[in-house]
Amino acid sequence: MATFAPMIGSPPVSLGSRIRQAFKRLWPSVLFYSLVTMVVILALKIPNAKDYVGADNDDGMRLVEVRDFLNGQGWFDLMQYRMGLGSGTLMHWSRLIDLPIAGLIKFFGLFLAPERAEAAALLVWPLSLIIPSLWAMAVAGRRVGGLLGMHIALTFSVFLLITSNRFLPGSIDHHNAQFALVAIMTAMLLDEKHGAWSYAAAGLAAAVAIAIGAETTPFVAAVCLIVAIAWAWEGEAYATAAKSFGLTLALSISVLFFGTVPPRLYSAVTCDNLSLGYYSLAAIGGGLLLASATLASRYRRSVRFLVLGGVGIAVLGSAISIAPQCLHNPLADLDPMLVDLWLNNVQEAQSIFGANRQDTYTLGYFYATGLFALAVCIFRLAYGDRVRIHLVLLCLLFVSWGIAAVQVRGSPFSNLVAIFPLTLLIIDMRRVSNGDRENVVAAFFYIATVLLSVATVWGFAGGLIGSRLSTGYTDPTDDIDKRSCSSRTTIAPLVDLPAGLVVGPSDMGVSILRFTGNRILSAPYHRNQGGMLTEMHIGLAPPKEAEAFLRGTGVTVLAFCSENPQTAEIAKIKPDGLYAQLEKGNVPDYLQALPRPDGSPVQFFRYVGSN
């Protein structure tokens, strides 16, 4: 074993001792686990990578948006001019995510070709978010369970990140940033000393989370409610924390609102991004919490709760008067046809019941760990065990698990929060098991608890059971690549054509934007309802009526991919519709088939008008 003597007369320090000391500190541990996570992700992803952009449509759309930004589109201009009807579609995403990705592309562009610069940036960005995510998980783990708790939380987090698709190279949607922000908010609320800096960080993270996406707004609301109720219960002991949170939230959301929302939209209320609705609620709530904690902290508890009730009435009244439409799911306003033909087939948008219908055996991965953690929190509270920690975690878990039950894409947040009550349980089970090494039952329950606390184990078990119970034979050739209709080689015939308006399945839209200079009618975004509905009506309408749609919208090219699930469903619904006729080989005279590369699942048609 190597030894070191840093000073004359000092006893030698072994390398092993130095390593053990390093793992007792926060940052060395975080960096080590982050490096392990990155190496494993790269080892699993890179050898089989076919594209440097993530498989999700949102990853490709984000790249298109960043390219437009780099090519001179304004900071406040989030219009996607090449998508949808008329002059385009106003997107609901944030420049806060575009900016660092654009910066990385510009940096790598100093010494790499443009496409390689993009590839490098899209590799670095998701991997870089692993570090703040694991830092927050480590802080939270240490706060609930000390040094051992930190390492257990980090280990579980590594498994969670590796099995998630949010941190893979090319995953540049905002969900990985949301993961980090949710972890930070959770960690800061677990500060038993109620430090001002912790709650200021929580307020800042809450504001940024609102600014980059609406998916976490229920979680942010829960964080605000926890801080407010904790202040009303504890009074002066919590006043500094409440003031720090309220002030930082109000100031941060104001800076982000005026810094990212175009002035012409200051009075607009939208429920899928930062607008007057969310801004006013966060600013009013944060400001009133600051005022309450400043003026009423010395009053008795009943008075503080009366004050808090007044704050709640003011915030609720503001919500009803300013943004009543934001009190329900923004997707509830979708046209029923879009729900049937599009949304119901989007995996991440499924509820727990929809996920059960699609694949029962995935439910364990998405929901079991969170449900287990909820039960643990309730059990602990029933016995009065570390009440504050488990009450905070129960509230966060209840909300995040509820989000996941409505849309499965929320499950990473519930699995994240679940780590902490399960970490405490594992520490206690380990203590019991180590106290009596001859007790086989204690050892069994300790090991079982560890396994049941890992979402990956549930996912693996579900997949194994599903494969065992499946009795049908599946032909490997039937496993069609979901991106085959929208791969670069498939889209290639459009590159040589004059730029025009292309109509095709919504899943092809983003790839056409990315690989060509064409406009597209349809892409899978709820703000593009008009374009998506028009494409569906074109496919459903009989050929003569379909031509009226094509001519009216100015379509120059029609892309037909019979292997696209949505196209196949439209053809099935209307046997006399255009898509069904094209599937049968009946091409109307106003469409001219373009040369089709061998093996391509897509046939492009130029619209030439009727003879």
Secondary structure, 3 states (H helix, E strand, C coil): CCEECCCCCCCCEEHHHHHHHHCCCHHHHHHHHHHHHHHHHHHHHHHHCCCCCCCCHHHHHHHHHHHHHHCCCCCCCCEECCECCCCCEECCCCHHHHHHHHHHHHHHCCCCCHHHHHHHHHHHHHHHCHHHHHHHHHHHHHHHHHHHHHHHHHHHHHHHHHHCCCCCCCCCCCHHHHHHHHHHHHHHHCCCCCCHHHHHHHHHHHHHHHHHCHHHHHHHHHHHHHHHHHHHHHCHHHHHHHHHHHHHHHHHHHHHHHHHCCHHHCCCCCCCCCCHHHHHHHHHHHHHHHHHHHHCCCCCHHHHHHHHHHHHHHHHHHHHHHCHHHHCCHHHHCCHHHHHHCHHHCHHHCCHHHHHHHCHHHHHHHHHHHHHHHHHHHHHHHCCCCHHHHHHHHHHHHHHHHHHHHCHHHHHHHHHHHHHHHHHHHHHHHHHHHHCCCCHHHHHHHHHHHHHCCHHHHHHHHHHHHHHHCCCCCCHHHCCCCCHHHCHHHHHHHCCCCCCEEECCHHHHHHHHHHCCCEECCCCCHHHHHHHHHHHHHHHCCHHHHHHHHHHHCCCEEEEECCCHHHHHHHHHCCCCHHHHHHCCCCCCCEEECCCCCCCCEEEEEECCCC
